Amino acid sequence: MSVVIPETDQALYRALAEELRDQIDTGALAPGEKLPSLRRMAQLRKVSVTTVLEAYGRLQDWGVVEARPQSGYYVLAGYESPCERPAPVAIPEPYEVRHTGQISAMLAEAVSGGGMPFGAAIVSTELLPYQQLARKLGDVCRRKAAAMQRYEFSPGYAPLRRHIARRYAATGVACNADDIVITSGCTEAGQLSLRAVTRPGDTVAIASPTYYGFLEWLESLGLRALEIPADADTGMDMDALASVMRAGRAQAVLTTPTYGNPLGSLMPEDSKRQLAALAAEHAVPIIEDDIYGELPFSGERTPPIKAFDRDERVLLCTSFSKSLVAGFRVGAVVNRRYCEGLAQLKRCASLANSTPEQIAIADYLESGGYDRHLRRLRHVLGDSMHRFSRCVAESFPEGTRLSRPQGGFVLWVELPAGSDGFKLKTAAQRAGIQIVSGHIFAPDDRYAHCIRLNTGIRWTPEVEHALRTLGRLAKELV
Amino acid sequence: MSVVIPETDQALYRALAEELRDQIDTGALAPGEKLPSLRRMAQLRKVSVTTVLEAYGRLQDWGVVEARPQSGYYVLAGYESPCERPAPVAIPEPYEVRHTGQISAMLAEAVSGGGMPFGAAIVSTELLPYQQLARKLGDVCRRKAAAMQRYEFSPGYAPLRRHIARRYAATGVACNADDIVITSGCTEAGQLSLRAVTRPGDTVAIASPTYYGFLEWLESLGLRALEIPADADTGMDMDALASVMRAGRAQAVLTTPTYGNPLGSLMPEDSKRQLAALAAEHAVPIIEDDIYGELPFSGERTPPIKAFDRDERVLLCTSFSKSLVAGFRVGAVVNRRYCEGLAQLKRCASLANSTPEQIAIADYLESGGYDRHLRRLRHVLGDSMHRFSRCVAESFPEGTRLSRPQGGFVLWVELPAGSDGFKLKTAAQRAGIQIVSGHIFAPDDRYAHCIRLNTGIRWTPEVEHALRTLGRLAKELV
């Protein structure tokens, strides 16, 4: 594996490895099945034997296949389902969100505390092109010093809005730069969207389990939550959501359909289409958090709900924080109907985004490096997710279930009944490992036996060691 | 006047000129009175004759004194009151704020439209140390690229909070870094403060005329406004405000006591002390916008209301946007009682401020250049304000009244009865001059005959020409 391989061949073997992994994931290649020989596969795919060897090696690294001496490569038994998927919970009544206050504060503190970063959903700095961004920002400092000292009033820097519009247009979203308001990350995008379409006391449908931030947002705005059970694979239960929307039980929907946090679930395209239609039919706005949308492990970017929105009922919220740079605080809302109101809310909330980063990110996007970076990042994240899953399946207590994300970098782990995620978190912290307990993803203790792992990290022996340590601690605490 | 003078002597003559101007302003030196001779003043002040000559020259430039050949320097007749001060209006009932939506949008558009910038309250780029800031930010890009890509979670970058605390401590505010939450400018500081201490439907006391942004903030948060008449010199009427607070007619006060916008008024220290005491006694929080606080024309920085706050009822909001750099969006709230709640609201609103600017401004403050810059800026702003006032008094219609700010860079001009600020604005725009009509500083047409001028500009022949053109237009439109 230590042969240095040219960039183009790397792309070939990675593509092949991921394609085979997908076939194994979906059962097209069954456990125990033998892969074609190196020579045969090379002929079939018109690539070199070295490329196939690399691809098979990658599958071995992932723990998906094994090489049997004198025989060939075989799909490992039991890979298809290393753990069962967590089961969705029932739909409760709407409730007032309260006392969420300390979650994000605790998480922020944990981040600054150091340790193995399986806690907050943050991609490792080393996986992001921060040096290129720093160079772009440095260029802005040298060449556009006067421009960057000025207010770049909401809706924000036009070249940046054009780039965002162009990228979304490529995923099927009908939008242009005038439909876009630049925000301070996805958080401000979501908050302004909620403020644009709800009033205090309104009910907002969210997934269960949900990103804890959504609970905090709702509380801070005096909004009520109505939980829709979420499946680990497909996200929010569409039947339940449809009945809520039809009955007018929620004034808005707040969802992360693409690699949602904490399950990493992906709402199928049909459901997305159906949801957009329901939103139009019942005039219920959908606030779509697409922050992980750029991070499928393989294949093309999946279209957001917004791609199926023919009535401007979907407020698409996005950010560069998860896929490019966190500290620059650049996000956006895409929606024509509410655009003017959102720009005004933004002016009231914070007047304008900081100018230098808007210019620097627009310049970076202009330079064309983003897609190249995303390709590399997706590979690493896919790699890590598979290794994390495999390692959890091997080292955690029997009866553990886990989600199977196809993108993003959060993994949901349901420990056996009787486990306590918070106790595990405390024990892990003593061992120098940050994790997040399931408590924070619901307003009660429903997910107290769960934990969420941040997998936005390059897989190393240290990571594996920490994860095995976590598994041992989980076993001790059952 | 073209002699090159060392920096220390410059400080001497400027100080002398400003002291004499203050004496003339307050009437201690009466119109027509003769100033001491150059030699006599040099003896009195123990400075060189050249220094006195420079100081007197500056007073001539300001149009405050005249040199009579063979005789000496005389205070110009009529300077004490080139125009009368505008009169305060009566106190109305609380009202729901509505339809403010287009004000900031229009202003933002006007700024990008170009023309002589007497409109939006923005200091000219050339008066700000934007190159130094760009260098600092460039240094951050080179040396702290990894750090600046990360989230700097609310309450924000600790070294920056320490600098802000230290600066306020020097004005008599009892605070430390832990009492401070970094925000996206003063706008977010004010919004978060309002959200921390009010609920939708509450009434907030504001000045009349008021910064139009306050009206927009109140509308966006569903708050009601109760206007307190403001005097052009001393700001909000303390008797009226005290009676409102005693009667519990407002749940919060939102004020810019130091060089308030649009009047440029300065609340006297006694009133500030009284207001802090009332806030403590009646548990009515005061949101103090101190964005112009660093910009007195002469003398020391005046203490904010917060300096007299013994019960943590004053939420002090500040920003570097008016005095250092607008595009960086760095502000803060200072308050111990609400600090934790504000940090949480900030996390919900936008998670964190952008990291690079927080580091760059902290590094800039550390380098010690800020006070040097402020000294220069204050002189230029004081100079411009006096020349603007003088020129308005000379060239505007008879019966024009104007405010007499002691700091900041907004000048309030009350045109004779029957004038229409909006018509003047439209005519000015055609002549390539941006101004703001009085309409936007109240919810009705009460100030329709007023305009506000941005004086944050270096005085040049072009500026003078534009202002005289504006005066001519005003005369034509009466």
Interface residues (C-beta under 8 A of the other chain):
Chain A: G101 S104 A105 A108 V111 S112 I122 T125 L128 Y130 Q131 L133 A134 R135 L137 G138 C141 R142 A145 A146 A147 M148 Q149 R150 Y151 E152 F153 S154 T183 S184 G185 T187 E188 Q191 R195 R199 P200 G213 E216 W217 E219 S220 L221 G222 S321 V325 A326 G327 F328 R329 V330 E340 G341 A343 Q344 L345 R347 C348 A349 S350 L351 A352 N353 S354 T355 P356 E357
Chain B: G101 S104 A105 A108 V111 S112 I122 T125 L128 Y130 Q131 L133 A134 R135 L137 G138 C141 R142 A145 A146 A147 M148 Q149 R150 Y151 E152 F153 S154 T183 S184 G185 T187 E188 Q191 R195 R199 P200 G213 E216 W217 E219 S220 G222 S321 V325 A326 G327 F328 R329 V330 E340 G341 A343 Q344 L345 R347 C348 A349 S350 L351 A352 N353 S354 T355 P356 E357
